[in-house]
Amino acid sequence: MEHLESLPVISVNIWSIVVSLANLLILTWVIRKFLFKRVQKVLDDRRAAIDEDYARAKSAQEEAEENRRNYEAAMAAAAQTSDQIIAEATRAAERRSGEIVAEAREKATELRRQAEADAVLERKKAADDMKREIADVSTRLTGKLLQREINEEDHRSLIDSFLTEIGADDDDNK
């Protein structure tokens, strides 16, 4: 048991606890007096910076959303405008197509009238040429048949009267 006597007994020293508590209070007061406000200020500044970053991010997000809505509205307006342009171009093309068809019909009608007028003139010219040819043939033929019986002047007057009668008959037939 000798050994047991040499072991120190755990004892509580009140002065040591009081001094430790005083040291703790002084250390807390010093930290609070000199460091707490600075640390608190740094933390507040950091919190304010983070809040500002969040506010800027939210503002940027709202601006991006507004830009997206504006873009979608602009695209819808552009689509509507392009549809209107296409519709107007289609109407203009249809209108021009109608004008071209009307002009073509008018030209065709005019060409047909001109062709009919030309045909009438050609028929009349052909008839006149035929009459002259008949007159010349008749004159030669009659001249050979009646060479000595009728002079040429009488012969011409006979042919002219004959042609006039033929012309009057042709005009009556038309």
PyMOL commands that place a pseudoatom at each C-alpha (Angstrom):
pseudoatom trace, name=CA, resn=MET, resi=1, chain=A, elem=C, hetatm=0, pos=[0.000, 0.000, 0.000]
pseudoatom trace, name=CA, resn=GLU, resi=2, chain=A, elem=C, hetatm=0, pos=[2.770, 2.160, -0.010]
pseudoatom trace, name=CA, resn=HIS, resi=3, chain=A, elem=C, hetatm=0, pos=[2.293, 2.660, -3.505]
pseudoatom trace, name=CA, resn=LEU, resi=4, chain=A, elem=C, hetatm=0, pos=[-1.117, 3.933, -3.003]
pseudoatom trace, name=CA, resn=GLU, resi=5, chain=A, elem=C, hetatm=0, pos=[0.028, 6.652, -0.757]
pseudoatom trace, name=CA, resn=SER, resi=6, chain=A, elem=C, hetatm=0, pos=[2.266, 8.097, -3.345]
pseudoatom trace, name=CA, resn=LEU, resi=7, chain=A, elem=C, hetatm=0, pos=[-0.507, 8.729, -5.788]
pseudoatom trace, name=CA, resn=PRO, resi=8, chain=A, elem=C, hetatm=0, pos=[-1.735, 12.220, -5.580]
pseudoatom trace, name=CA, resn=VAL, resi=9, chain=A, elem=C, hetatm=0, pos=[-5.349, 12.646, -4.961]
pseudoatom trace, name=CA, resn=ILE, resi=10, chain=A, elem=C, hetatm=0, pos=[-7.321, 14.637, -7.398]
pseudoatom trace, name=CA, resn=SER, resi=11, chain=A, elem=C, hetatm=0, pos=[-8.058, 17.883, -5.853]
pseudoatom trace, name=CA, resn=VAL, resi=12, chain=A, elem=C, hetatm=0, pos=[-9.986, 20.861, -6.956]
pseudoatom trace, name=CA, resn=ASN, resi=13, chain=A, elem=C, hetatm=0, pos=[-8.236, 24.156, -6.721]
pseudoatom trace, name=CA, resn=ILE, resi=14, chain=A, elem=C, hetatm=0, pos=[-10.806, 26.911, -6.696]
pseudoatom trace, name=CA, resn=TRP, resi=15, chain=A, elem=C, hetatm=0, pos=[-8.277, 29.673, -7.343]
pseudoatom trace, name=CA, resn=SER, resi=16, chain=A, elem=C, hetatm=0, pos=[-7.087, 27.928, -10.411]
pseudoatom trace, name=CA, resn=ILE, resi=17, chain=A, elem=C, hetatm=0, pos=[-10.681, 27.686, -11.732]
pseudoatom trace, name=CA, resn=VAL, resi=18, chain=A, elem=C, hetatm=0, pos=[-11.359, 31.333, -10.918]
pseudoatom trace, name=CA, resn=VAL, resi=19, chain=A, elem=C, hetatm=0, pos=[-8.170, 32.452, -12.661]
pseudoatom trace, name=CA, resn=SER, resi=20, chain=A, elem=C, hetatm=0, pos=[-8.994, 30.284, -15.673]
pseudoatom trace, name=CA, resn=LEU, resi=21, chain=A, elem=C, hetatm=0, pos=[-12.491, 31.753, -15.805]
pseudoatom trace, name=CA, resn=ALA, resi=22, chain=A, elem=C, hetatm=0, pos=[-11.089, 35.256, -15.479]
pseudoatom trace, name=CA, resn=ASN, resi=23, chain=A, elem=C, hetatm=0, pos=[-8.650, 34.534, -18.293]
pseudoatom trace, name=CA, resn=LEU, resi=24, chain=A, elem=C, hetatm=0, pos=[-11.498, 33.213, -20.381]
pseudoatom trace, name=CA, resn=LEU, resi=25, chain=A, elem=C, hetatm=0, pos=[-13.623, 36.296, -19.709]
pseudoatom trace, name=CA, resn=ILE, resi=26, chain=A, elem=C, hetatm=0, pos=[-10.734, 38.661, -20.446]
pseudoatom trace, name=CA, resn=LEU, resi=27, chain=A, elem=C, hetatm=0, pos=[-9.865, 36.758, -23.615]
pseudoatom trace, name=CA, resn=THR, resi=28, chain=A, elem=C, hetatm=0, pos=[-13.522, 36.837, -24.692]
pseudoatom trace, name=CA, resn=TRP, resi=29, chain=A, elem=C, hetatm=0, pos=[-13.734, 40.557, -23.925]
pseudoatom trace, name=CA, resn=VAL, resi=30, chain=A, elem=C, hetatm=0, pos=[-10.505, 41.267, -25.891]
pseudoatom trace, name=CA, resn=ILE, resi=31, chain=A, elem=C, hetatm=0, pos=[-11.652, 39.156, -28.824]
pseudoatom trace, name=CA, resn=ARG, resi=32, chain=A, elem=C, hetatm=0, pos=[-15.066, 40.778, -28.718]
pseudoatom trace, name=CA, resn=LYS, resi=33, chain=A, elem=C, hetatm=0, pos=[-13.634, 44.286, -28.350]
pseudoatom trace, name=CA, resn=PHE, resi=34, chain=A, elem=C, hetatm=0, pos=[-10.973, 44.053, -31.053]
pseudoatom trace, name=CA, resn=LEU, resi=35, chain=A, elem=C, hetatm=0, pos=[-11.818, 41.165, -33.343]
pseudoatom trace, name=CA, resn=PHE, resi=36, chain=A, elem=C, hetatm=0, pos=[-15.557, 40.486, -33.151]
pseudoatom trace, name=CA, resn=LYS, resi=37, chain=A, elem=C, hetatm=0, pos=[-16.595, 43.768, -34.793]
pseudoatom trace, name=CA, resn=ARG, resi=38, chain=A, elem=C, hetatm=0, pos=[-14.030, 43.314, -37.564]
pseudoatom trace, name=CA, resn=VAL, resi=39, chain=A, elem=C, hetatm=0, pos=[-14.990, 39.707, -38.131]
pseudoatom trace, name=CA, resn=GLN, resi=40, chain=A, elem=C, hetatm=0, pos=[-18.666, 40.670, -37.956]
pseudoatom trace, name=CA, resn=LYS, resi=41, chain=A, elem=C, hetatm=0, pos=[-17.990, 43.474, -40.458]
pseudoatom trace, name=CA, resn=VAL, resi=42, chain=A, elem=C, hetatm=0, pos=[-16.184, 41.065, -42.808]
pseudoatom trace, name=CA, resn=LEU, resi=43, chain=A, elem=C, hetatm=0, pos=[-19.051, 38.577, -42.466]
pseudoatom trace, name=CA, resn=ASP, resi=44, chain=A, elem=C, hetatm=0, pos=[-21.647, 41.334, -43.059]
pseudoatom trace, name=CA, resn=ASP, resi=45, chain=A, elem=C, hetatm=0, pos=[-19.691, 42.585, -46.096]
pseudoatom trace, name=CA, resn=ARG, resi=46, chain=A, elem=C, hetatm=0, pos=[-19.448, 39.059, -47.422]
pseudoatom trace, name=CA, resn=ARG, resi=47, chain=A, elem=C, hetatm=0, pos=[-23.189, 38.498, -46.821]
pseudoatom trace, name=CA, resn=ALA, resi=48, chain=A, elem=C, hetatm=0, pos=[-23.961, 41.809, -48.578]
pseudoatom trace, name=CA, resn=ALA, resi=49, chain=A, elem=C, hetatm=0, pos=[-21.728, 40.816, -51.528]
pseudoatom trace, name=CA, resn=ILE, resi=50, chain=A, elem=C, hetatm=0, pos=[-23.468, 37.450, -51.759]
pseudoatom trace, name=CA, resn=ASP, resi=51, chain=A, elem=C, hetatm=0, pos=[-26.892, 39.106, -51.559]
pseudoatom trace, name=CA, resn=GLU, resi=52, chain=A, elem=C, hetatm=0, pos=[-25.805, 41.555, -54.262]
pseudoatom trace, name=CA, resn=ASP, resi=53, chain=A, elem=C, hetatm=0, pos=[-24.595, 38.652, -56.419]
pseudoatom trace, name=CA, resn=TYR, resi=54, chain=A, elem=C, hetatm=0, pos=[-27.958, 36.929, -55.938]
pseudoatom trace, name=CA, resn=ALA, resi=55, chain=A, elem=C, hetatm=0, pos=[-29.778, 40.162, -56.810]
pseudoatom trace, name=CA, resn=ARG, resi=56, chain=A, elem=C, hetatm=0, pos=[-27.645, 40.612, -59.953]
pseudoatom trace, name=CA, resn=ALA, resi=57, chain=A, elem=C, hetatm=0, pos=[-28.196, 36.980, -60.925]
pseudoatom trace, name=CA, resn=LYS, resi=58, chain=A, elem=C, hetatm=0, pos=[-31.952, 37.369, -60.407]
pseudoatom trace, name=CA, resn=SER, resi=59, chain=A, elem=C, hetatm=0, pos=[-31.910, 40.633, -62.397]
pseudoatom trace, name=CA, resn=ALA, resi=60, chain=A, elem=C, hetatm=0, pos=[-29.913, 38.960, -65.179]
pseudoatom trace, name=CA, resn=GLN, resi=61, chain=A, elem=C, hetatm=0, pos=[-32.337, 36.043, -65.166]
pseudoatom trace, name=CA, resn=GLU, resi=62, chain=A, elem=C, hetatm=0, pos=[-35.326, 38.390, -65.376]
pseudoatom trace, name=CA, resn=GLU, resi=63, chain=A, elem=C, hetatm=0, pos=[-33.625, 40.361, -68.148]
pseudoatom trace, name=CA, resn=ALA, resi=64, chain=A, elem=C, hetatm=0, pos=[-32.876, 37.124, -70.016]
pseudoatom trace, name=CA, resn=GLU, resi=65, chain=A, elem=C, hetatm=0, pos=[-36.515, 36.072, -69.629]
pseudoatom trace, name=CA, resn=GLU, resi=66, chain=A, elem=C, hetatm=0, pos=[-37.665, 39.480, -70.911]
pseudoatom trace, name=CA, resn=ASN, resi=67, chain=A, elem=C, hetatm=0, pos=[-35.249, 39.206, -73.837]
pseudoatom trace, name=CA, resn=ARG, resi=68, chain=A, elem=C, hetatm=0, pos=[-36.593, 35.710, -74.583]
pseudoatom trace, name=CA, resn=ARG, resi=69, chain=A, elem=C, hetatm=0, pos=[-40.185, 37.014, -74.550]
pseudoatom trace, name=CA, resn=ASN, resi=70, chain=A, elem=C, hetatm=0, pos=[-39.187, 39.959, -76.771]
pseudoatom trace, name=CA, resn=TYR, resi=71, chain=A, elem=C, hetatm=0, pos=[-37.381, 37.576, -79.148]
pseudoatom trace, name=CA, resn=GLU, resi=72, chain=A, elem=C, hetatm=0, pos=[-40.398, 35.278, -79.322]
pseudoatom trace, name=CA, resn=ALA, resi=73, chain=A, elem=C, hetatm=0, pos=[-42.684, 38.272, -79.940]
pseudoatom trace, name=CA, resn=ALA, resi=74, chain=A, elem=C, hetatm=0, pos=[-40.324, 39.578, -82.637]
pseudoatom trace, name=CA, resn=MET, resi=75, chain=A, elem=C, hetatm=0, pos=[-40.190, 36.140, -84.268]
pseudoatom trace, name=CA, resn=ALA, resi=76, chain=A, elem=C, hetatm=0, pos=[-43.988, 35.890, -84.197]
pseudoatom trace, name=CA, resn=ALA, resi=77, chain=A, elem=C, hetatm=0, pos=[-44.248, 39.388, -85.705]
pseudoatom trace, name=CA, resn=ALA, resi=78, chain=A, elem=C, hetatm=0, pos=[-41.647, 38.478, -88.336]
pseudoatom trace, name=CA, resn=ALA, resi=79, chain=A, elem=C, hetatm=0, pos=[-43.541, 35.289, -89.178]
pseudoatom trace, name=CA, resn=GLN, resi=80, chain=A, elem=C, hetatm=0, pos=[-46.784, 37.256, -89.467]
pseudoatom trace, name=CA, resn=THR, resi=81, chain=A, elem=C, hetatm=0, pos=[-45.081, 39.908, -91.601]
pseudoatom trace, name=CA, resn=SER, resi=82, chain=A, elem=C, hetatm=0, pos=[-43.573, 37.257, -93.869]
pseudoatom trace, name=CA, resn=ASP, resi=83, chain=A, elem=C, hetatm=0, pos=[-46.989, 35.601, -94.195]
pseudoatom trace, name=CA, resn=GLN, resi=84, chain=A, elem=C, hetatm=0, pos=[-48.495, 38.973, -95.137]
pseudoatom trace, name=CA, resn=ILE, resi=85, chain=A, elem=C, hetatm=0, pos=[-45.712, 39.622, -97.662]
pseudoatom trace, name=CA, resn=ILE, resi=86, chain=A, elem=C, hetatm=0, pos=[-46.209, 36.186, -99.207]
pseudoatom trace, name=CA, resn=ALA, resi=87, chain=A, elem=C, hetatm=0, pos=[-49.985, 36.680, -99.341]
pseudoatom trace, name=CA, resn=GLU, resi=88, chain=A, elem=C, hetatm=0, pos=[-49.584, 40.126, -100.936]
pseudoatom trace, name=CA, resn=ALA, resi=89, chain=A, elem=C, hetatm=0, pos=[-47.054, 38.774, -103.438]
pseudoatom trace, name=CA, resn=THR, resi=90, chain=A, elem=C, hetatm=0, pos=[-49.450, 35.938, -104.294]
pseudoatom trace, name=CA, resn=ARG, resi=91, chain=A, elem=C, hetatm=0, pos=[-52.325, 38.392, -104.789]
pseudoatom trace, name=CA, resn=ALA, resi=92, chain=A, elem=C, hetatm=0, pos=[-50.104, 40.643, -106.923]
pseudoatom trace, name=CA, resn=ALA, resi=93, chain=A, elem=C, hetatm=0, pos=[-48.985, 37.651, -108.996]
pseudoatom trace, name=CA, resn=GLU, resi=94, chain=A, elem=C, hetatm=0, pos=[-52.594, 36.525, -109.491]
pseudoatom trace, name=CA, resn=ARG, resi=95, chain=A, elem=C, hetatm=0, pos=[-53.617, 40.066, -110.417]
pseudoatom trace, name=CA, resn=ARG, resi=96, chain=A, elem=C, hetatm=0, pos=[-50.713, 40.354, -112.884]
pseudoatom trace, name=CA, resn=SER, resi=97, chain=A, elem=C, hetatm=0, pos=[-51.541, 36.908, -114.265]
pseudoatom trace, name=CA, resn=GLY, resi=98, chain=A, elem=C, hetatm=0, pos=[-55.118, 38.052, -114.911]
pseudoatom trace, name=CA, resn=GLU, resi=99, chain=A, elem=C, hetatm=0, pos=[-53.825, 41.204, -116.590]
pseudoatom trace, name=CA, resn=ILE, resi=100, chain=A, elem=C, hetatm=0, pos=[-51.460, 39.180, -118.794]
pseudoatom trace, name=CA, resn=VAL, resi=101, chain=A, elem=C, hetatm=0, pos=[-54.271, 36.791, -119.775]
pseudoatom trace, name=CA, resn=ALA, resi=102, chain=A, elem=C, hetatm=0, pos=[-56.583, 39.733, -120.536]
pseudoatom trace, name=CA, resn=GLU, resi=103, chain=A, elem=C, hetatm=0, pos=[-53.859, 41.402, -122.635]
pseudoatom trace, name=CA, resn=ALA, resi=104, chain=A, elem=C, hetatm=0, pos=[-53.213, 38.132, -124.462]
pseudoatom trace, name=CA, resn=ARG, resi=105, chain=A, elem=C, hetatm=0, pos=[-56.935, 37.703, -125.198]
pseudoatom trace, name=CA, resn=GLU, resi=106, chain=A, elem=C, hetatm=0, pos=[-57.154, 41.289, -126.376]
pseudoatom trace, name=CA, resn=LYS, resi=107, chain=A, elem=C, hetatm=0, pos=[-54.132, 40.825, -128.650]
pseudoatom trace, name=CA, resn=ALA, resi=108, chain=A, elem=C, hetatm=0, pos=[-55.532, 37.544, -129.956]
pseudoatom trace, name=CA, resn=THR, resi=109, chain=A, elem=C, hetatm=0, pos=[-58.864, 39.228, -130.691]
pseudoatom trace, name=CA, resn=GLU, resi=110, chain=A, elem=C, hetatm=0, pos=[-57.099, 42.108, -132.444]
pseudoatom trace, name=CA, resn=LEU, resi=111, chain=A, elem=C, hetatm=0, pos=[-54.950, 39.670, -134.441]
pseudoatom trace, name=CA, resn=ARG, resi=112, chain=A, elem=C, hetatm=0, pos=[-58.056, 37.715, -135.421]
pseudoatom trace, name=CA, resn=ARG, resi=113, chain=A, elem=C, hetatm=0, pos=[-59.820, 40.913, -136.535]
pseudoatom trace, name=CA, resn=GLN, resi=114, chain=A, elem=C, hetatm=0, pos=[-56.754, 41.993, -138.467]
pseudoatom trace, name=CA, resn=ALA, resi=115, chain=A, elem=C, hetatm=0, pos=[-56.466, 38.539, -140.050]
pseudoatom trace, name=CA, resn=GLU, resi=116, chain=A, elem=C, hetatm=0, pos=[-60.143, 38.647, -141.055]
pseudoatom trace, name=CA, resn=ALA, resi=117, chain=A, elem=C, hetatm=0, pos=[-59.696, 42.135, -142.513]
pseudoatom trace, name=CA, resn=ASP, resi=118, chain=A, elem=C, hetatm=0, pos=[-56.587, 40.979, -144.357]
pseudoatom trace, name=CA, resn=ALA, resi=119, chain=A, elem=C, hetatm=0, pos=[-58.472, 37.927, -145.648]
pseudoatom trace, name=CA, resn=VAL, resi=120, chain=A, elem=C, hetatm=0, pos=[-61.311, 40.144, -146.920]
pseudoatom trace, name=CA, resn=LEU, resi=121, chain=A, elem=C, hetatm=0, pos=[-58.793, 42.429, -148.638]
pseudoatom trace, name=CA, resn=GLU, resi=122, chain=A, elem=C, hetatm=0, pos=[-56.994, 39.448, -150.121]
pseudoatom trace, name=CA, resn=ARG, resi=123, chain=A, elem=C, hetatm=0, pos=[-60.278, 37.994, -151.404]
pseudoatom trace, name=CA, resn=LYS, resi=124, chain=A, elem=C, hetatm=0, pos=[-61.215, 41.325, -152.922]
pseudoatom trace, name=CA, resn=LYS, resi=125, chain=A, elem=C, hetatm=0, pos=[-57.757, 41.676, -154.452]
pseudoatom trace, name=CA, resn=ALA, resi=126, chain=A, elem=C, hetatm=0, pos=[-57.940, 38.112, -155.761]
pseudoatom trace, name=CA, resn=ALA, resi=127, chain=A, elem=C, hetatm=0, pos=[-61.383, 38.810, -157.208]
pseudoatom trace, name=CA, resn=ASP, resi=128, chain=A, elem=C, hetatm=0, pos=[-60.096, 42.016, -158.845]
pseudoatom trace, name=CA, resn=ASP, resi=129, chain=A, elem=C, hetatm=0, pos=[-57.083, 40.142, -160.197]
pseudoatom trace, name=CA, resn=MET, resi=130, chain=A, elem=C, hetatm=0, pos=[-59.369, 37.410, -161.503]
pseudoatom trace, name=CA, resn=LYS, resi=131, chain=A, elem=C, hetatm=0, pos=[-61.594, 39.968, -163.170]
pseudoatom trace, name=CA, resn=ARG, resi=132, chain=A, elem=C, hetatm=0, pos=[-58.607, 41.570, -164.844]
pseudoatom trace, name=CA, resn=GLU, resi=133, chain=A, elem=C, hetatm=0, pos=[-57.278, 38.204, -165.879]
pseudoatom trace, name=CA, resn=ILE, resi=134, chain=A, elem=C, hetatm=0, pos=[-60.686, 37.212, -167.254]
pseudoatom trace, name=CA, resn=ALA, resi=135, chain=A, elem=C, hetatm=0, pos=[-60.909, 40.542, -169.018]
pseudoatom trace, name=CA, resn=ASP, resi=136, chain=A, elem=C, hetatm=0, pos=[-57.476, 40.097, -170.548]
pseudoatom trace, name=CA, resn=VAL, resi=137, chain=A, elem=C, hetatm=0, pos=[-58.235, 36.526, -171.581]
pseudoatom trace, name=CA, resn=SER, resi=138, chain=A, elem=C, hetatm=0, pos=[-61.615, 37.570, -172.929]
pseudoatom trace, name=CA, resn=THR, resi=139, chain=A, elem=C, hetatm=0, pos=[-60.065, 40.441, -174.778]
pseudoatom trace, name=CA, resn=ARG, resi=140, chain=A, elem=C, hetatm=0, pos=[-57.489, 38.240, -176.405]
pseudoatom trace, name=CA, resn=LEU, resi=141, chain=A, elem=C, hetatm=0, pos=[-59.961, 35.545, -177.157]
pseudoatom trace, name=CA, resn=THR, resi=142, chain=A, elem=C, hetatm=0, pos=[-62.521, 37.949, -178.517]
pseudoatom trace, name=CA, resn=GLY, resi=143, chain=A, elem=C, hetatm=0, pos=[-59.829, 39.781, -180.392]
pseudoatom trace, name=CA, resn=LYS, resi=144, chain=A, elem=C, hetatm=0, pos=[-58.866, 36.653, -182.167]
pseudoatom trace, name=CA, resn=LEU, resi=145, chain=A, elem=C, hetatm=0, pos=[-62.457, 35.738, -182.915]
pseudoatom trace, name=CA, resn=LEU, resi=146, chain=A, elem=C, hetatm=0, pos=[-63.565, 39.119, -184.093]
pseudoatom trace, name=CA, resn=GLN, resi=147, chain=A, elem=C, hetatm=0, pos=[-60.370, 40.600, -185.367]
pseudoatom trace, name=CA, resn=ARG, resi=148, chain=A, elem=C, hetatm=0, pos=[-61.870, 42.291, -188.307]
pseudoatom trace, name=CA, resn=GLU, resi=149, chain=A, elem=C, hetatm=0, pos=[-65.468, 42.672, -187.289]
pseudoatom trace, name=CA, resn=ILE, resi=150, chain=A, elem=C, hetatm=0, pos=[-65.088, 44.944, -184.172]
pseudoatom trace, name=CA, resn=ASN, resi=151, chain=A, elem=C, hetatm=0, pos=[-62.371, 47.434, -183.528]
pseudoatom trace, name=CA, resn=GLU, resi=152, chain=A, elem=C, hetatm=0, pos=[-60.469, 47.334, -180.298]
pseudoatom trace, name=CA, resn=GLU, resi=153, chain=A, elem=C, hetatm=0, pos=[-62.235, 50.283, -178.685]
pseudoatom trace, name=CA, resn=ASP, resi=154, chain=A, elem=C, hetatm=0, pos=[-65.656, 48.720, -179.133]
pseudoatom trace, name=CA, resn=HIS, resi=155, chain=A, elem=C, hetatm=0, pos=[-64.255, 45.513, -177.853]
pseudoatom trace, name=CA, resn=ARG, resi=156, chain=A, elem=C, hetatm=0, pos=[-62.987, 47.210, -174.640]
pseudoatom trace, name=CA, resn=SER, resi=157, chain=A, elem=C, hetatm=0, pos=[-66.318, 48.875, -173.964]
pseudoatom trace, name=CA, resn=LEU, resi=158, chain=A, elem=C, hetatm=0, pos=[-68.101, 45.536, -174.361]
pseudoatom trace, name=CA, resn=ILE, resi=159, chain=A, elem=C, hetatm=0, pos=[-65.736, 43.880, -171.892]
pseudoatom trace, name=CA, resn=ASP, resi=160, chain=A, elem=C, hetatm=0, pos=[-66.056, 46.751, -169.405]
pseudoatom trace, name=CA, resn=SER, resi=161, chain=A, elem=C, hetatm=0, pos=[-69.841, 46.552, -169.490]
pseudoatom trace, name=CA, resn=PHE, resi=162, chain=A, elem=C, hetatm=0, pos=[-69.633, 42.784, -169.067]
pseudoatom trace, name=CA, resn=LEU, resi=163, chain=A, elem=C, hetatm=0, pos=[-67.304, 43.156, -166.085]
pseudoatom trace, name=CA, resn=THR, resi=164, chain=A, elem=C, hetatm=0, pos=[-69.538, 45.784, -164.520]
pseudoatom trace, name=CA, resn=GLU, resi=165, chain=A, elem=C, hetatm=0, pos=[-72.465, 43.394, -164.804]
pseudoatom trace, name=CA, resn=ILE, resi=166, chain=A, elem=C, hetatm=0, pos=[-70.370, 40.618, -163.241]
pseudoatom trace, name=CA, resn=GLY, resi=167, chain=A, elem=C, hetatm=0, pos=[-69.251, 42.955, -160.439]
pseudoatom trace, name=CA, resn=ALA, resi=168, chain=A, elem=C, hetatm=0, pos=[-72.857, 43.975, -159.750]
pseudoatom trace, name=CA, resn=ASP, resi=169, chain=A, elem=C, hetatm=0, pos=[-73.863, 40.322, -159.620]
pseudoatom trace, name=CA, resn=ASP, resi=170, chain=A, elem=C, hetatm=0, pos=[-70.991, 39.564, -157.150]
pseudoatom trace, name=CA, resn=ASP, resi=171, chain=A, elem=C, hetatm=0, pos=[-72.011, 42.495, -154.914]
pseudoatom trace, name=CA, resn=ASP, resi=172, chain=A, elem=C, hetatm=0, pos=[-75.618, 41.296, -154.906]
pseudoatom trace, name=CA, resn=ASN, resi=173, chain=A, elem=C, hetatm=0, pos=[-74.513, 37.757, -153.991]
pseudoatom trace, name=CA, resn=LYS, resi=174, chain=A, elem=C, hetatm=0, pos=[-72.562, 38.911, -150.981]
for i in range(1, 174): cmd.bond("trace and resi %d" % i, "trace and resi %d" % (i + 1))
show_as sticks, trace
zoom trace
